[in-house]
Amino acid sequence: MLLAALGRSSDLKHIELFCAEVPTVLFDSYLENVGEAFVGSDNSQFVRMMVDYLCRSGEPPVFFEMANPANPNARRRRKGFTDTMEMLGHEPVIIQAEGEGWDFEEIGYRGGLRAIEQRKLVSNTVLCSNDRLALGLIAAAYEKGMRVGRGQGCALRIAGMDDHPFARFTCPPLTTIAQSYASISERSIEALFEVLDRDGDVGPSDQRVDTLFEGQLVMRELA
């Protein structure tokens, strides 16, 4: 089985029981010690690369995330932000948008309005935990009359992560980190066949093999 878990809404005990009976390779959504292998993105590397770029090209960013993220990868991104900012000698400032579930754009929009109204944006640079939150924040900034981008006269730089298909069509286009979707897909299939080549024997969880792919910085006009 190839399995992409839902994240916080997953029933971890049932997944563990299933993986104990059926050879399973997990991909995209990280769960600890479950399945024979995990294939996904190096979320810590995503954040390190983006924070380094934003600090070199302007003000150090604040981090905009969901208070209760649906995907466990978000927590790795938050930790990566905190660690990288401290390593570079900056105070990590995290702004959390209230809301649960997968309506990221709506949560980003509502949370962005509150952050702007309450003057929580202590930097003119915002790194969003994912591109879909960034889409909501862009809409909130527009509603509040803030010009976004890195050009002259802009009030706010916004960056995201994942290179969502809509990222290139925001106005201006969104700066982001691109995932290697093809590499993750190919390696997931390879890992599954490697499991099957072992006659489908389910190995202990401490022998799970994790494969993480680095992202690529996509510089556009928003940051």
C-alpha positions, 0 to 999 in steps of 0.5 A, spaced: 500 500 500 502 507 498 499 511 503 498 519 504 496 520 511 491 525 513 495 528 518 492 530 525 485 527 523 488 521 522 487 515 526 494 513 528 492 507 532 488 504 526 494 506 521 499 502 526 495 496 526 494 496 518 501 497 517 503 491 522 499 487 517 500 490 510 507 492 507 506 500 507 510 506 504 508 512 507 509 519 502 508 526 503 505 527 510 510 525 515 508 520 521 513 517 526 515 510 526 509 507 521 510 503 515 516 500 512 518 507 508 517 514 508 518 519 502 517 526 502 520 533 502 525 536 507 521 541 510 527 543 514 531 545 508 525 548 505 525 553 511 532 554 511 533 556 504 527 561 504 529 564 511 536 565 508 534 568 502 529 573 505 534 575 510 539 577 505 534 580 501 530 585 506 528 585 513 528 578 517 521 575 516 515 573 521 512 566 520 505 566 519 501 559 520 495 555 522 494 555 530 492 548 529 495 545 522 492 539 519 498 537 516 504 534 521 509 537 516 507 544 518 510 543 525 517 541 522 516 548 518 515 552 524 521 548 528 525 550 522 523 557 522 525 558 529 532 554 529 534 558 522 532 565 525 536 563 532 542 561 528 542 567 524 541 572 530 534 574 529 528 573 534 523 568 531 516 571 531 510 567 529 503 569 528 498 564 528 491 564 524 485 561 528 482 555 524 482 548 523 481 543 517 483 544 510 480 551 508 487 554 508 485 560 504 480 562 508 484 561 514 489 565 511 485 571 509 481 571 516 488 570 520 491 575 515 486 581 516 486 580 524 494 580 524 494 587 520 488 590 524 492 588 530 499 590 528 502 584 529 506 584 522 512 587 526 516 586 519 515 588 512 516 580 510 512 574 512 513 567 510 507 563 510 507 556 512 504 554 505 502 557 499 495 556 500 495 560 507 499 566 503 493 566 498 489 568 503 494 573 506 495 576 499 487 577 499 487 580 506 493 585 504 489 587 498 483 589 502 487 593 507 490 597 501 497 594 502 501 594 496 505 587 496 511 585 493 518 587 493 518 593 488 518 600 490 512 603 494 511 596 496 509 595 504 509 587 504 513 582 502 510 575 502 513 568 501 510 561 501 512 554 500 510 548 496 509 552 489 502 551 489 499 551 481 496 557 483 502 561 486 505 563 479 498 566 478 497 571 484 499 578 483 504 579 483 507 572 483 508 568 489 515 567 491 516 560 494 519 553 495 518 548 489 517 541 492 520 535 487 513 532 486 516 527 480 522 525 485 517 523 491 512 519 486 518 515 483 521 514 489 515 512 493 513 506 487 521 504 488 520 503 495 514 499 495 517 494 490 523 494 494 518 492 500 515 487 495 521 484 493 522 482 500 516 477 499 512 482 503 515 481 509 513 487 514 519 489 518 520 492 525 518 500 525 525 501 527 528 499 520 524 504 516 527 508 511 526 515 510 527 519 504 527 526 504 527 531 497 530 538 498 526 543 495 528 549 490 527 556 491 523 560 486 524 567 486 518 571 483 515 578 485 512 578 491 518 577 496 
